[in-house]
Amino acid sequence: MMIKAVIKTIDPKWFVEFALRLCSQPERLEQWCQTEERFSIGLRKMLDNPSLVRAARFLTLVRQSDRSAKKWDWE
């Protein structure tokens, strides 16, 4: 009998955008994910990696404080 494990991988580019959206406009994040499964996977990965959450939040704060910076695509 063979048991297959399903490993869900996340595209790094998608995950970076997920983290930045979570820290800049969390109210629109679930809609952007399109499915509850992707939203849950992204949140789980963020909870497993608190340093990534801090880094994403730092980037959004720096960007928001720089008035000359170009806005994110979703803003």
C-alpha atoms as one frame of an Amber mdcrd trajectory, in Angstrom:
protein
   0.000   0.000   0.000   1.360   3.380  -1.003   0.537   6.602   0.826   0.870
   9.830  -1.112   1.528  13.061   0.708   0.131  16.229  -0.740   2.463  19.146
  -0.241   0.997  22.526  -0.917   3.575  24.923  -2.210   3.143  28.633  -2.580
   4.669  30.669  -5.366   7.170  32.986  -3.644   6.019  36.019  -5.658   2.411
  35.344  -4.638   3.418  34.952  -1.009   5.411  38.215  -0.951   2.422  40.065
  -2.387   0.166  38.309   0.136   2.402  39.513   2.993   2.528  43.089   1.698
  -1.230  43.189   1.127  -1.835  41.745   4.596   0.219  44.543   6.125  -1.044
  47.370   3.927  -4.703  46.612   3.130  -5.864  43.548   5.058  -9.538  44.274
   4.447  -9.157  43.376   0.756  -6.857  40.387   1.162  -9.405  37.584   1.241
 -11.047  38.818  -1.956  -7.663  39.063  -3.689  -6.846  35.443  -2.755  -9.949
  34.321  -4.683 -10.373  31.147  -2.636 -10.647  30.497   1.061  -8.049  27.741
   0.727  -5.378  30.105  -0.642  -6.264  32.656   2.036  -5.923  30.023   4.784
  -2.634  28.703   3.405  -1.211  32.223   3.222  -2.282  33.053   6.763  -0.892
  29.783   8.090   2.443  30.461   6.421   2.497  33.991   7.872   1.761  32.671
  11.366   4.553  30.122  10.990   7.014  32.881  10.000   6.568  35.922  12.279
   9.805  37.494  11.036   8.263  37.698   7.557   5.255  39.509   9.003   7.534
  42.026  10.724   9.554  42.561   7.547   6.440  43.087   5.433   5.001  45.511
   7.988   8.294  47.412   8.121   8.324  47.752   4.318   4.754  49.020   4.223
   5.431  51.574   6.975   8.568  52.858   5.245   6.751  53.066   1.945   3.780
  54.887   3.462   6.074  57.417   5.149   7.813  58.255   1.853   5.375  60.544
   0.069   7.407  60.409  -3.146   7.226  56.600  -3.351   5.071  55.025  -6.029
   1.944  53.379  -4.616   1.427  49.624  -4.610  -0.526  48.319  -7.591  -3.517
  47.560  -5.334  -3.742  51.030  -3.772
